[in-house]
Structure formats: structure tokens, C-alpha cells
Amino acid sequence: MSAAIVDIANQDVAEILANPLALAVWELVRRFTKPCSVDEIATLAHCDAGTAQTSLDLLATAGLLDKLPIRAERRSPTYRSKHEAIVLSYDPSDQQHLRLAREFSDRVLGSGRAAIQAFFAQEGDAVSAEPLRWRHRSYCSASLKPHHIDELKRMVRQIHDYMISVQSEIRDINASQPQDCNFQIMIEAVPADPPTLPMPQLYVVNRDRAEEVAARSASTGMHALSPRERQVAAMLAAGKTRPEIATALGVSLNTVATIGKRIYVKLGVKRRAELASRLRLS
């Protein structure tokens, strides 16, 4: 499945970007391997059918969903995703484009910060021992050299790629399975309490990089890997040796070698450099 490349100044898309529920609805539809109904989306998005229908219509008008006609076996329209990710393309020399890109990024980050602040307002400084209540906050200032910056970029990309791979593997769902996200990552990582609706894979990039990012986002293949395979793939891409991976995971060298072979076959790569390139989305 491909990634959609859309102009950030597209009016239909602009209406969607200003509507967090519409973005969440797109991600929910993407997770179905079969066409889904308005009622199924309304259940998963915790909204009424009319609100879900409005979001679905917005997405269909913008060309991000297919609206399938009513047939004998179904009495209402159904929807399916046409894409695996959305790439917002902007022209860095166009002031309107720059403003729209900035406004969208600020809106997404602001929404995330608000949810995290709400959690801490409720949780206070208490730290739970429950694994699903894990959280981390840290602050550090430092004088960095270019190679330090490059290493930080690599590590942040690795975290980003891992989170995207977790999202990408969620397919073939039904409306009886809640799809709310229970964690949010903004370098700070805290439980999402109350749970939040999932957001899609969405990239805001310079027009010159749109095709490249779209190709990478649609072809990483991480959704085909098991959780352990994704873990090993990320460590291989980060340059870890097989003995280092075996020690970190508490498994044998033979196990790491076997998992590595499966990863290469599933992703269709032959060298570690190719693997790293497949996992690097930005």
C-alpha cells in the first residue's frame, strides 16, 4: 500500500488537519483489512454515527479514503484506506506553505503537551510500579559537537521508527477491539490517561523530499516482523554486533543469527546498510 502525497495548501486537506478526530478516524480505517462501516468507526472513536460520518466524508473528499457503494449484502456505505501513510508536501520558498506547516506542527505538539499535562495534573508526582504506568521525564543541557548531533538524530529516528512499527503492525481489527493508545511519546513518555485516539503516520516534508519519504514510509515492512524481530532489527540498524545483541536480549548467538536471517528475508535486504536505510524514515 502506498503513501499519499498531498499539498499542504490543499483546502480539503487543510480542513482535515484542523480536525484531530478526522486524523484519528483515518488511522482507525487504515487498521481494517476489510471495508469498515460508519457504526464500527463510531464505536472505536467514541463518537456518534453522525460525527463519524462527517469525518469519513471529509477524508473521502480529500481522496484519503475510498467510499464503497451500498450493495445487496450491506445497507450502508463502507470505507477503506487507500494509503499506509500521509506525506504533507510544502514549498519552503512559499511563505503560506511555511505558515501552514508551522501551524500544523504547533497544533499536533500542543495537543500532545495538553494530554501529558492533564496526566500529571491527575497523577501528581506519584510513580506507579505497574509496567503500563511507566513514565520518564528528564532534562539535560550540553555543549554538542556535530558528531554528537548526528548521533542524537540517529537515536531519535530509531525511537520514531520503533513507534511507527508498533502502529503499523495493528491490522485486521474489528469494532469490538478498543484502539485507544495507552502511551504517548514526546521525548517525555507518560501513560495516556485517559486513553487517547491513535494518530496516523503523517510527515511534513520539503516538496523535494516528498517522494523519498513516501517510498520509505510505505516500504519499511516493519509490520511484517514479530516484536522480537523488530527489536533485533533496530539493534542491527543501530550498529550493534551480534554478541552485543545476544547479551542485551539474554539469548544465544545462534538465536540472534536465526532472527537476523528471518529479518533479511522478510524485508528483502541483503546487507546491514540496506536494513538501516529501510528503517530510516526521516
Secondary structure, 3 states (H helix, E strand, C coil): CCEEEEECCCHHHHHHHCCHHHHHHHHHHHCCCCCEEHHHHHHHHCCCHHHHHHHHHHHHHCCCEEEECCECCECCCEEEECCCEEEEEECCCCHHHHHHHHHHHHHHHHHHHHHHHHHHHHHCCCCCCCHHHCCECCCCCCCCCHHHHHHHHHHHHHHHHHHHHHHHCCCCCCCCCCCCEEEEECCCEEEEEEEECCCCCEEEEEHHHHHHHHHHHHHCCHHHCCHHHHHHHHHHHCCCCHHHHHHHHCCCHHHHHHHHHHHHHHHCCCCHHHHHHHHCCC
